[in-house]
């Protein structure tokens, strides 16, 4: 978990005065951007390993039906991703999260924030997307050393070669792009401290960084409507996630609120 949990006066405390809150039985960090940067930077210099995942409406729906995924998330520091979890926080606690720490924006910003050279390993996605993302990271953040370890098409049940390569690289940061819940479960089952100091489940990050998948215009992102842009881009792939998934998520939140499940659920991070 992220080290350095001292009380701050920077607006990073949850409505209960704690560093995280419970969204559908998943503990999500209540952090603003500066505090999140600081704590992950501290984790990079601390002993042990920090594993970081992100919770959005789609992941929350998966966690509601998959106890193994929920258990994997419980072993991570979970950051809030998107307007859905903000709506949930508002409904359950009276205020949204202090920041939308979605991985597509947060990870490049974090790597820009850390000015000392890091070794960053990339794992997952299609080969062309992996190499494109690695090249783009190197172009934009040349003081870090970015290493492509493997695309995501290796045998997940027989991955000793990939794990050995990671152990040889000894990355400070490991970015795993396999989609949820595969990436979180694989990390839980296979990744150990020798494979990375700070490990991120990054979903579609490499697609965006490589520009294989274009981002929504800035105005659309500011309005928190990038999901609509993605739905129009890829309706066949995204319609279940958004057209069916978003109402299902809101239904789960409503049931959770009515059941009083949040009472006493939030705890110190």
C-alpha positions, 0 to 999 in steps of 0.5 A, a space after each residue: 500500500 502507499 506509504 505516508 498516511 499522515 493527516 494533511 490539510 490539502 483537501 485529501 481527506 474523505 468525508 469521514 476524515 479518512 484516506 479512503 472510502 468504500 464504493 460497493 465493497 471496494 476501498 478507494 483512495 480519497 486523494 487529490 493529485 498532489 497527494 497521490 503523486 507524493 505518496 507514489 513517489 514515496 512508495 518508489 523509495 520505500 521497501 516492499 511493493 505497491 500495487 495500484 489499480 483503478 476503479 470505474 463503473 465497469 470494474 465495479 460491476 465486475 467486482 460485484 459478480 466476481 469475488 476473485 476480482 474483488 479479492 485482488 482489488 483488496 490487495 491493491 491501492 485503488 484510485 478513482 477513475 471516471 464520473 461513475 465513481 464520483 456519482 457513487 461517492 456523492 450518493 454515498 458520502 455527500 461529495 465526489 472524490 477530490 480528483 479523477 485519477 484515471 490511469 490514462 491521465 494519471 500515469 503519464 502525469 506521474 512519470 512527468 512529476 518524477 524527475 529522477 530517472 526511473 526504469 519503467 517496464 511495459 507488459 501487455 497489449 498487441 505487439 504494435 500497440 506495445 512498441 508504439 506506446 514505448 516509443 511515445 513514452 521515450 519521446 515524451 519522457 526521455 529521462 526515464 528508461 522504458 523497456 518493452 518486456 512482452 505483449 499480452 499474448 503469452 500463456 498466462 498459465 505458463 509465464 515463467 519466461 516473462 517473469 524471468 525477464 521482468 526480474 532481469 529488468 528490475 523495474 521501478 515501475 511496471 505497467 500491465 495492460 491486459 484489461 480487467 479483470 485479467 490484469 489484476 488477477 494475473 498481477 495478484 497471482 504472479 507479480 512479486 517485489 522483484 518484478 517491480 517496485 510500483 505496479 499499475 494495472 493500466 487497461 487501455 493506456 497503451 492504446 491511448 499513448 500509442 495513439 492507436 485509440 484517439 482521446 476525446 477532445 479536451 472539452 469533452 474530457 472536461 465535461 466528463 463525457 469521454 465515455 460518450 465519445 468512446 461509445 460513438 467510436 466503438 459502438 459494437 465493443 462498448 455498448 454493453 459496457 456503457 448502455 447496459 453497464 452504467 445503469 447497472 452500476 447506478 442500480 448497485 449504488 442505489 441498493 448499496 445506499 439503501 442497505 446502509 452498507 457504507 456505515 462504518 465501511 470506510 477505513 484508514 488507508 
